[in-house]
């Protein structure tokens, strides 16, 4: 969404305009859902969290400070709600996930590859998974991730490249 349009809609929403807020939701719903999904790995849970994000954003929009974009603010809410959800959920053991075991005569199809990537991302420690998800699926720059997390940009870059290396090692025999 163009910044000037976003700013106008946010200003109207801050004044109580429900139509303006609805346009913001329509514009960002899919991105926020995808971000939540990659953090929590469950479609239904991601949908619930996404609804919670927009509900909280609506209730708190008068406190939104335009220091960052509205999207970055939504991602901050989504990150916090997803983290709350993950703290309450029992962690899944990667060994319990049925992964395809390719041999020399069988290649991995796209569906299997997506499952492997998803399981591999899920198996990363939270601090690596979070920066990877924010960068790839949230489309954020390292400076924006730093603003959201309060972490140093160089620390985030190191975590990102460490996460990529872990994924490379886990997926090497499948790709």
N, C-alpha and C positions, 0 to 999 in steps of 0.2 A: 504494500500500500504506500502511496506517495506520502511523504512526510507532512506536507501542508494539509492534505485531506485528513490524514490521521489526527493531526493537531486540532483541526476544526471539530472532528467527530468527538474527540476526547473532551474538548471544552464544552460541547453541547451535552455530552453524557454527564459531565461533572455538574451541570445545571439541572440534571434530572431527565434529560431527553432519552426515553427508552428506545426510540427508533435509532438514534445515533449509536447507542450502546449495542443494539442488535446488529448494526452494520459492522461494528468492530468485532463482535463475536463471529459473524459470518466470515470476515476476512481472516481471522487467526485461528479459528476452531480446528482446522485440519493440522496445522503446524503444531499447535499445543497438544493435540491428541497424539500425533506421531512422536513428539518429544516424550510424553508420558509413557507411551507404549514401549519405547526403547529403554526407559528406565525400569518399568515394572514388569514387562514381558507378558502381559495378559490384556487382551482386547477389552474385556468387560471392566476390569479394574482401571485401565487407562481411560475408558469412557467415563467412569464414575469420577475419577480424579479431574478429568477435563471439565466436567460439569461443576465440580467443586471450585476449580480455578476461576471460572467465569462468575460463579455466584459470589465468591470472595472478592473478585475484582469489582463487581458491581457495587457491593457493599462498601468497598474501600476506595472507590474512584476519586472521591473528594480529597483523599490524602495522597493521591498520586502526584509526585513531583516530577516535572518534565526534565529532570537531570538526564534521564535516559529515555529511550523510545518506549512507547506503550508495549510493544512486543517484548522488549527486554524485561519490562516490569512483569508482564504475564509469565514469562519464562521463570522469573524468580519465584513467583507464586507456585508455578507448576513444579519447580525443583523442590521447594519446601514441602508441598503436599505429597509428592512422590516419596520423598525421604521419610515423611511421617508414616506413610503407608508401608514402606519397606521395613521400618523399625518394628511395626506390629506384625508383619508377616514372617512366618517361619521360612528360613532360607532353604532353597531347593538344592539338593546335591547334584552336581554335574554328572556324576556317575549314574544317577537314576534316570537321566534323559536318554531315551533310545536314539542313538546316532547311527547312521549308515556306516558300514565298514566296507569300503571299496577294496577290491582286490585288483590284480593286474589286468583282468579281463573285463572289468566293469567300471564305467566312469560314473561320476556323481552328476545327477541332473540338477537343473536349476532349483527345484523344490528342496532337494536334499542339501544343496549348497546354502540356501537361505536358512535352513534349519541349523546347519553347522555354524554358520556365521552368527546366528542369533544365540545359540548355546555358548559359543566361544565368547561373545561379548558379555553374556550374562555371567560367565565364569570369572570375568576380570574382577579384581578388587574394586570396591566402590569408587575410590578416588580416581582410578584410571578409567573406569567405565563412564563416570559422570562427564569428564572432560571430553572423552571420545564422542559421547552422545551429543553434548552441547555443540561440539565443533561440526560433526557430520550431519546429525539429524536436526539440530536446532539452527544450523547455519550461522552460528556466532563466530566472531573473530576472537582471538585470544584476549584482546583488550576488554571486550564485552564479557567474556567468561570471567576475567579477573574482577570486573566490576560486580558481577553477580555473586562470586564466591568469596571475594576478599583475598584471594590467593595471588601471589606474585606471578607475573606473566611468564617468566622463565621457568618457574616451577610447573606451571600448567603445560608449557611446551614439552618439558621433560616427561611429564606424566602421559601426554598425548603420544609422544613417540615411543615411550615404553609400552603403552597399550597396543600400538601398532605392531611392535616387535613381538609381543606376546601372541597377538592374533596370527602373525606370519608363521610363528613356530607351530601353533595349534593347527593351522589350516594347510601347512606346507604339503602334506601327503595327499590332500584332496584336490588341490588346484594344479 
